[in-house]
């Protein structure tokens, strides 16, 4: 067998450069690049390897700088979604704090079922120098290190303790990255000494290798059972999740619902499964859903879940589906999700394959005229509610719904809106009128504050790799912005254009509202100066000395400040249009009123309230909580 003498770091980099994902007629590099921040754990291993290949062939495995290890993973995830999970980035970090900084990113990738390859450095396998800088020491188990924290956060974890282990570990990692049912964070821990050790690498390991994405067709018995259930249902309802997007099943879904008239509500990940003005699309469903979707879901006798994991927001904490005889047809490539809610009708298969098969078997089947009219009436009513929410009030401080409306009106039909945390995901789920299957990118499985700018960069990288020049509009609140804004420097360094709409409401608007509902009176949710007499932040002046626009300007991007006033919404629309016309990144800063809410969608989210309290507000909240709990159902269908 012909071999090549290489270090572990060099072998891994060259191996990754030759991995290809194949999805039907599509073929692309599984790992088109590496993000890396170097330290004593990886500078001599992966760092040296990346440098060496950059000198020999810069296109083999491009390296990209980052300013924060967590943000590296966010970029990889944003890239992966835009590529429908066919490709992602690797993220390399040094020992100790560098590796630990990636833990949030790992959890985010796994929770969202999106691939990301994490390469955290580890301490010496030989323990020749023990302990080293940044090494943990546990007297009960000296083998435990920071990288062990990745185990519960990863869909695959291993540690290369000897050079020879690289071959089997790398191949296993690629299998999970490209498996639609298992994908998520894939972590290969690399001890700093092992990274630099040499071994004889078989040339076969370094040759091009293809990983074909599985698109399993439904089993005949499961398909026939699903068809029978759909034909028997009087009020069927579809919940479209992220699996529709990842499977590329939007067209198959559209054709099925146009044939049958079945209404559709989407999870956050399923946004884009249908365009907003499609007659069968009723908007988001669940805790942050629309009245149209939630009212139809409440009465549904059959829920057809397609590529959804049924999170508590999607099921409104198991209060969304109120029909006592409701059954579930769960179409999912992952058995774990297909069997949820005790369904007796799991269809463990690819979404696109299943929808295509269902359409052929449901020919001439359609919901009743009465149900069709109910669908249309609820859609008309919600569309009117959104129109009202988007109408400018002319107040000095606009509400967030007006801001969303202005950004929507100024955006292009294929632009991508990116969001993750705070009050914006709920408002966008209700209000954003999605016009393209890839136009809605809200990370809501982990809802990570700080994801937005880094994730938006990943989305834009992904679009550029596809030759797609649409704009990426990042909407972020001041709370999330303060968590992680450093990747604006990355945008400047690489000339990557994103548009950031920074909405400042002087605190945590979402948790402030939630705090009210549980009787805690927005405690600790406004950005104020410390009241040193009462030792809280409840009565001090707002923290207006912090200038977020100036902070953004310091990164070297264009900044537009919209000052409070009756013309703020018109100015915002103009600023978004100007930003779209620009070739460089722009941040638009606008102040908002955190007490103006989107229209009520009749959804509920289970957040426990203190059972005993001295505060009257908490007592009232507990009484309301107990009433809402009565609507929760076991959902055994």
N, C-alpha and C positions, 0 to 999 in steps of 0.2 A: 504493500500500500504506500502510495506516495504521500509524503507529509511535508509540512513546513514548520520551521522552528519559530515560535511566536510567544509573546506573553499572553496571559489570560485576557488582559485588557484589549490587546490587539486582535486576538481571535474573536472576542465577543463583538467588537465594532465591525470587523469584516463580515462576520456571520450575519449580523443584523442588516447590513447593507445589501444582502442577497436574498432577503425574504420578501415574497410577493403574495398578496391576497388576490384571489380570483373569485369573482361573483358574476356568474354567467359570462357575458362578453366583456366584462370589466376586469382589468388587471392593473394593479398599482402596488407601489412599494408599501409594505406593511409599516415599516419604520422609516420615514423619509428624512429624519433628522434627530438630533440630540440636543436637549437643553442641558446646560451644566454650570454648576458653580463649584469651583475647585477648592480643596483644602488638603490637609495632610493625609486624609484618607484616600483620595483619588487622584491627586495631581500627578503621581508617578505611574499610575495604572491607566485608567481611562483617559486622564488628561494627556498623558504622553501619547497614547494611541491615537486620539483625535488629532493631535498636532501632527503626528507622523503621516496620517492619511490626508490631512489637509495640505501638506507639502507635496505628497505624491499625486493625489487626485482629489481636489476639493469637492467634487460632485459625489464621491463615494458615500460619505456620511457627513453631511453638513452639520456644523456646530452653531448653536445660537446661544447668546448670552441671556441671562435673566437676572433679576434683582432680588428675587425671593424664591426659595425652594418650593413653597406651597404654590406660588404662581406658575411655576414650571408645569406642575401637574394640571392646573386649571387650563393652561394653554393647550396641553395635550388633549384634554377632554373636549374643549371647544372645537378643536380640529377634528376629533373623532366623530362628533355628532354630525358635523357638516359633511363628512365623508361616509355617513351612515354606517359607522363602525368598521369600515374596511381598512382604515389606516389610523395611526396615532403616532405620538412622539415618545421617545425615551427621555427620562429625566434623571440626571446623575448628580448626587450630592455627596458631601464629605462625611466623615465620621461625626457622631454625636449630634450637636445641635443642627447641623446641616441636614442630616437624615431625619431628625425629629420634626423639622419644619415641614417635611413632606407628608406627615401623618394625616393631616386634614385633607390634603389632596387625595390620598389613597382612599379614605373613607368616602369622599365625594364620588370618585370614579366607580367604586364598587356599588354604592347606593343607587347610582344612576345607570348601572349596567353598561358602562361605557369603558372601552379599553384604554389603559395607560400603562406603559412599562416603566417601572421605578427601579433605579440602580443605586441604592444607598450604599455608601462605603461602611465597612465594619472594622472592628479592631483586629489586631494581629491574630491570625489563626494559630501561629506557632507559640504565641505568648512569650516570645523571646524578650520583649520589653513589656513588663506587666506590673502595674497598670500604665497604659499610655494616656496621653492627654485626651480628655473628653470620654474616657472609658467609664462605664458604670461599674460599681463593685457591690455585689450582693453576697454577704457571707454564706447564705444558704445555698446559692447557686452562682458560681463565678462565671458560668457560661452565658448567662442572660445579659443581653446588650440592648441598646436602643432599637436595633433592627427587629428584635423579637416583638416589638409593639406593632409591627406591620402584619403579624400573623392573622389576627382577627379582622383586619381591615382589607385583606387581599383575597382575591379569588384563587391565587396561587402564590405560594411563598417557598423559597428555598435559599440556602446559603452555600456558596461555593467554598468549601473548606479545603479542598484539594484541587489542583488544576484539572485533573482528569474528570472531575464531576461536571465541568462546564458543558460537555456535549449533551448529556441527558437532560440537564437542567434547562439549557437554552431551548432545546426542542420542546420540552414540556411547557415552557413559558409561551412559546409561539402557538402551541395548540390551544391554550386557554384564551390568549388574546384574540384569536380568530374564531372562537366558538360562540355562536349567538346565544346559547343557553348559559354559558359559564363565564362570559367575559366580565371584566372589571379591572381593578388594580392587579397587576402582576408584578411581584417584587422579587428581584434577585439580589440578595445581600452579598456584597463583595468585600471580604477582608482585605485590608490595605496591603498586606504582604503578598497575598495570593494574586491580587491584580497584576503585580509586577513579575510574578514567577513565570518561567518559560516552560513550554511543553511542545511536543511534536503533534501538530494538528493535521489530521487527514484532510486532503484537499477536497474530498467529498463534502465535508462539513462546511466548506467555504463556497460551495457552488450555489447557483440559484435554486431556490426551493419554493414551490407554490403551495399555498394553503387555501383550499377551496371552502368557501362559506357554505355550510349545510343549509339547504332549503327543503326540509322534509315535507312530503305531502301527507295529508291526513289519512289515517287508517279508515277503511271503508265503513266499519261499524260505527266509528265515532262520527263520521260525516253523515251517515244515514240518521243517526240519533239526533244530531244537530238540526238537520233538515226537518225531521218530524216535529221537533220542538218548536221550530220557527213557524211551520205551517199551522200548528195548533194554537199559537199565541195570538191573543187579541190585541195586546198592547206591548209589542216587543220594543226594546230600546238598546242601542249599541253604545258601549263605552270604548272609545278608540284611544289606545295608549301609545307609548313610544314605539312599540313593536311595529305599528303600521308604518312609521317613518323609516325605521331601520330596515324593514323588509322591502321598502319601495312599493308599498301596497296601496298608495293613495288612489291611483286610478282604478284598481280593482274594487276598493271600497266605494268609490263614487259610482261605478257601474252597478254594484249590488244594490245600493240604497235607491238609486234612480229606478231600478227594476221593481223593488219591493215597497218603497216608500217608508222604510224603517228610519226613525230619527236617530241622530248621532249627537252624543255629548263627548267632549274630550277631556282627558287628564291634562296636566301641564305638559308632560312629555309628548302627548298626542297632538298638541297644537300644530295645525298645518295639515292634518289628515284630510280635512275638507276646507275649502275656502269659505270665508265668513258668510257670503251671501248665497251659498247653496241652499236650496229649499229644505233639505233634510238636516242641515247643520244648526243646532240650537246653542252652540257655544260650550263653554266649560261646564263641567258637572261636579257637584260636590260642595265642599265647604266654601270654596271661592267661585262657585259656579253661578250660572244665570238662572233667573226664574223659569225661563223656557225649558232648559234642560232638567232642572231639579223637579219641576212639577210633573214632567213626563216620566222621569225616573221614579218618582214616588209611587206612581200608579202602575208601573211596568209589571207585567206578569212573567216576562222573560227578559233577562239582561244578557246581552251578547258581548262579552268582554274580549277585545281583540288587542293582544300585546300590552295588557295593563297588569300591573302588580297590585292593583286595588289598595293603594295607600289610604290612610285615614282621611286625607283631604278629598280623595276621589269618592269615597263612600260616605263622606260627611260623618266620619266616625261611626259608621254603620247605622246611620239614620236616613240615608238617601233613598233606600228602596223599602217602601212601606207596605207593598202588597203582601198579604200574609201567605200567598201561594207563589211568590216569586221563585223562579228557577234561574240557574246560571249556565250558559254555554260559554266556556272559557277557552278561547283559542290562543295558544301561547306555545312558543318553541321551547320554553322552559317548563318542565313538569311541576316544579315548585310553585309556579304561578298558576298553571293550568288547573291545579286541584284546589285552589283557594275557595273559601266559603262552602266547603263540603260538597261541591258540585258533583253530580253524577253524570255530567255531560262534558268531560274534559276533551279537548281536541289538541293533542300535543303535536303541533305542526307549524310550519311557516305561515305567517299571516297572508302573504300574497297568494301562495298556493291554495290555501284554504278558501279564501274569498272567491278566487276564480272558480274553484270547484262548487262552492255553494251557489254561485250565480247560475251555473249550468243546471243545477238540480232544483232551483226555485223559479224556473221559467213560468210565467203567467201567475205567479203568486204576488199579491199586493195587500197592504193593510187596508182596512175598511175606509170608506169615504168619510165616515164620522171621525175616525182617528186621524186621518189625513188633514181634515179641517182643523182639528184641535192643534195639530203640529203647526200648521200655518198661522193660526191665531196667536199662539204663544210666541212664535218667532217674530211676528209683526209687533207685538207688544214690547218684547225686549229690544228690538231694533229701535223702536221709538224712545225707549228709556235711555239707550246709549246716545242717541241723537241729543236728548235733553242734557245728559251729563257732559257732552262735549261742547255745549253752547257756552261761549264766554260770558261770565257774569259782570265783567268790568270792574271787579273789586281790586284793591291794591295788591292783595295776596291771592293769586288764583289757587283753586283746589287742584289736587292731583288729577282728577278726571279731566279737567280742562286742559291740563298740560299734556296728558296722554293724547287727547283729541288733536291738539295743535301739532304734536310730533307726527301723529298718524297722517294728518292732512298734508304735511310737508314732505313725507317720506315717499319713496318710490314703491311700486307694487311688488318688487322682489327684494326690497331691503330687509335685513335681518335685525330684529330687536332682541337685545340680550339683557337678561336680568337674572337675579337669583334670590334676593332676600329683602326683608322689610315689608312694607305695605304694597309695594309695586307689584309683586307677583300676583296677589289677589286681585288688584285692580286691572292688571293686564289680562288675566285669565277671563275676566268678565267683559272687558271693554275693547281690547286690541282686536282689530278686524284683520285677521290673517288673510293674506292674498296669495301666498306661495307656500308650498309644502315645507320649505326650509326657512321660512320667514319668521318663525317664532322659536326663540331659544331661551327658555326660562329653566334654569337649573333648580329644580324644586324637590328632588329626592333627598338632598342634604341641605338645601337652601343655605348656602354658605355665604355669609357676609364677607365681601372682598373678592368674590369670584368674578364680578362683572367686567372689570377692565381687562384682567388677564384672560378670562374666558373669551371676551370679545376679540382680543388679539389672536387667540387660537382659531376662532371662527373666521377672521379675515385671512389668516394664513391658509386655512383650508380652502377658502374661496379662490384665493390667488393660485393655489396649486391646481385647481380645477379650471383655471382660466376664466373665472367668473368675476366681473368687476362691480357687482352690486355693493351697496354701502352697508356697513355694520353700525347700528345705532345702539350704543350702550346707555341704558337708563339706570341711574344709581342715586340712592339717597345719601345724605351726608354721613349717616352712620356707617354704611358699607364703604363709602369712599375713604373714610378715615382708617378703616381696617387694612386696606391694601390698595394703594394708588401708585406704588413705585414702578409698575410696569409701563407707565406713561413714558418713562425713560427708554424702555425697550422699543416702544413705538417710534420714538424720535431716532434712536440709533439705527433702526433698520428701515426707516421710512415707510412704516406700515400705517395706513390711514384708517382711523376709526373716528366716529363722532360720539362724544360723551355728553349726555344731558344730565347734569348734576343738579338734583333737586334738594335744596336746603330747607329743612323744616325744624332745625334746631333740636334734633334729638332722634329718638327711636319711635317713629310714628306708629308702626305696626304693634310693637309691644306696649306702647302707651295705650292704644285702643284696647288691646287684649287685657291690659292691667285694669282698665275700667270694668270690663265685663266680669272679672273675677273679684272685684271689690277692693282693688289695691290703689285706686285713684291715681294712676299714672306715676307711681312712686319710682324715682330714679330714672325716668325716661326722657327728661328734657335736659339739654345742655345748658347748665347754669353755673354761676360761681357758687362755691361752697358757702353755705350759711354756717358760720363758725359758732353761733349761739345754739342752733338747733341741730347741728351736725348732719345736715342733709342738703340736698340740691333742689328743694321744693320752692323756695321763695326768693332766692337770689336772682340778680339780673341775668338775662340770657347771655350766653358766652359769645357775644358778637365780636370780640377782639380777634377771634380766629378767622382768618381770611382764606377760605378754600380756593377762591379764584386766583389769588396771588400764589398759593401753593402750586396750583396747576400750571400757572404761567412760568413758574420757576423751572419746570421741566423742559421748556422750550417749545411748547405747542401753542397754537392759536387759542385764545380765550375770549369769549364773548360774555360780558356781564349784563344781565337783564335786571334792572332795578325795579322794585315794587312800584306799581302804578296801574291805572286802568288799561294801558296799552301793552302790558306785559305779554299777553298771549299772542297778539299780533307780532310783537318783536321776536317772540320765540319761534313762530312759524318762519319768519324771514331769516332768522339765524340758522335754522335747520336747512333751509334752502341754500343759503350761502355756503354752509359747511359741506353740503353735497357737491357744490360746484368747485370746492377747493380740492387741491391734490394732496393736502397734508391734514394731519389730525387736528380736530377742533374740540374744545370743551366749552359747553354752553352752561352758564351758571344761572339758576333762577330760584327765587325764594317761593315757598308755597305755604298755604294754610293747612296744618296737619289735622285740623278738625273738620275738613270737608271730605266726605266719604263718597265712594262709588255707590250706585243704586244697590239696594239690598237684593241678594240673590236667593234668599230663603235657605241657605245652607248653614250647617252648624259644625263646630270643631270642639271635640272633647278635651278641655283643659280643666283638670280638677280644681275645685274651690275648697278652701279650708272649711272643714266640717264644724269647727267651733271658732268663734272670733269675738273680740270686743267691738270691732268696727261695724257700724250699722250697714255700711256699704257692702261689706263682705257677707253679712247675714242675708241681705237681699239677694246678692249674687248666688249664694248657695241655694236659696229657694228656687231661683230660676234654673240653676244647674240641675237640680233634682227633677224638675219638670222636663227638661230636655232629655235627660237620661231615660225617661220612660219611652222615648221613641227608638232607642237603640234595640237592634235585633241581632240574633246570633248569625243570621244569613247562612243558613244551611239549605242549599238548593240542590 
